[in-house]
Amino acid sequence: MTQTTVHKILDAAVALFAEKGFEEASVRDITRRAGVNLAAINYHFGSRDALVQAVAERYFTPLCRELERRFDELAAERRGPEAEELVEAVILSMLKAVARDPQGISLFLALINYAYQGGQDDLRQFLLRRYASAFKRFLFHLRKAMPRLSDDEFIWRCHFLLGTLVLPLSCHEVVGQIEESFSQSRSNLSLTLHRLVPVLAAGLRAEADMVNRRGEELW
């Protein structure tokens, strides 16, 4: 077994996880696609769960490396970044991280969804441990940009931010068709995501008192 075998397994896992999902793609499917024997995954990765973590590293490592670089640039300017700059940094870093694979966007989305599932504590803890520095720096800067929000409101806004990215990422082809029917033009994914920046920033900044009052009226 060589390093080439590791790359074959990872490439096969990326393709099959994108096609079938993380739960449906079996070890047998992956080894068959990679053209290696059935024991290769355990030999090189230790387990199927460890293979999933290796796939996560394929995207999260370049994403967080790019985020750290952008945070360093912002720190060099000696000022607190605005919410728009932080959201833009995440989007640009994500697009750069997934660019190497044709199915990178869909797989990255599926990976986030998979990590959020109830039975994936190990994967969530792995991501938090492995990429704690970048996550914490992002939350630190974003928290400073949202000083009026309570801690619990801030955390929910962060989850809403992540969720709002799901539609244009997972359904971009469908949304593009709707756009084309109205305007005879279609935006590429990069432009669509950049259009999200002011929407997400405005949502993050929304006054909590107004939101809470509206919630009380509804319930």
C-alpha positions, 0 to 999 in steps of 0.5 A: 500500500502506498500514498497513492492508495490513500489518495485513491480512497479519499477521491473515491470517498469524496465522489461517493459521499457526494453522490450517495450521502455519508450514510449510504456510501458503504466501505465496500462501495468506496473500496470498489470505486478506488480499486483497492481491497476491502481492508485498505480503509482500516489499514490506512485510516483505522475506521470508516469514521476516521475516513470521514474525518479525513474527508472533512480535513480535505475542505476544513483545513484549507478553509480555516487556513485561509480564514486565519490568513484573512484574520491576520490581515484584518488584525494588521489594520488595527481595527475591528472588522465589520460583520460584512467583512467577516461574512465575506471572509467566510464565503471567499475562504469556503469557495477557495477550499472547495474549488479543487473538486467539482462536487466540492460545494455539495459535499461540503454542505452534506458534511456540515449537515452530517456533522449536525446530526444527533449521532455524530458527536465524534465528528463534531468534536473532531472539527471543534478540536482540529479547527478551534483556533479559526472558529474561535477567532471568527466568533471573537470578531463577530461577537465584537461586531455585535455588542448589543446581542445577548450571548444566547441571541448571538449563538442563534444568529450564528446558526441562522447564518449557517443555515441561510447559506444552505439554500443557495449552496444546495439548490443553486441550480433550481434557484438559478432556473427561477431567476432566469425565468424572471430576468433572462439571466442567471447568476453564478454561485460566487455572485449569489453568495456575495449577494448574501453578504448584506442580507446576512450582516443585516440579520446579524445586526437586527435589534434583539429587543424588536425580535423578542417583542415580535416573538412574544406577540406571536406566542 
